[in-house]
Amino acid sequence: MNRLKKRFKGTPIDQPYDRQLLVIVFALMSIGLVIVASASMPEGIAMSDDPFRFLKRHLVYVVICLGFIGAVVCVPIKRWYTQQGLILFLAFVGLIAVLVIGTEVNGSHRWLRFGILNVQPSEFSKLAIILFLASYLVRRQEEVVDTIKGFIKPLVILSVFAFLLMLQPDLGSTVVIVVVMMGMLFIADAKLISFIGIGISLLAVIVALIVTSPYRMARVFGFLDPWADPFGRSYQLTQSLMAFGRGGWIGQGLGNSVQKLEYLPEAHTDFIMAILAEELGFIGVTTVIVLEFILVYKAFSIGRKALQQSLIFPGYVAVGIAIWFAFQTAVNIGAASGIAPTKGLTLPLVSYGGSSMLAIALAIGMLLRIDFETRQASAQVRLMRPKHRSKRTAKKEVKNEAK
């Protein structure tokens, strides 16, 4: 019985990685496959007479993502630290390239076409910013804590990336990067007065961007009163709300959505939660939210344990990934349910979208590697302790470390 408990609970020595995290990832990917298949059938038929057009592509993305996760787990986190400057530069070049030779879709230049593949550099820039800021906090944490100069320096990089993203335009990714960077600086104990000043400045910039853009103004007014213009500026939101209303407690049944029949645009990407709500109801939505919450909690937990082991760079990377996942999940579900304005952000591991899935897969692989290295460090510390402890004391220490 004790062996069985150890097999499923595990300790840092007998379990080299967080199996529960991997199970959550597989569960979300599986749900995504099912819902993408259901939500994309009408559009697949309209585009190529193939109801499984998007499912096939999504399945290919999932297989590639699993390969990415397996490859990234084998890369020491120290390698990402030494190469973070190159990664940031490549992300910068990608954002420049998309403005010069990018493909225009719905008035936005966000994609680079490579044959049959479309790559969205903004998705990978989120991870590049996290790696850059984590390395900056390793090198300059005292400066960030003690002076406002240390706080402002990384914001220069943020401003450049935000400017390039807004030229696409991509306000959603810009807001994600801002929130992630501010969250990581807050975790690093930066001065509160710095946050107040920068927060007011950023709020003023966001308001200015909205006021000076008729398109964004229409989105905001559509969010505040969606039923004032249900067939105009608020069309997507009202159709999404109808899907939520039809879902009830248990939904209409898998495949029985009406809104996906070309009533709700982007049903398999930005508004996939609306289709899930209509077909699987409150129970299905709650299940996905709980799984996403556990994923975020696991990422935060991995970051906390790494910081406790004095693994500063891995710890901040994990925390940054957790903030990224948490905010993007909240915005996607909030936009679909009318709680937040639409931002064009995918639901992690569920929505259709190759670039988003690949970037998230890289992040998941890093989390697993960080957890592995943290458990190794914890095991080494335990092995270096004196061996004359009593059995009772040793058991207590094992339990505390397992927690």
Summary of the structure (lengths in Angstrom):
residues: 403
radius of gyration: 22.4
end to end distance: 20.0
largest distance: 75.4
contacts: 1362
relative contact order: 0.14
helix: 74%
strand: 3%
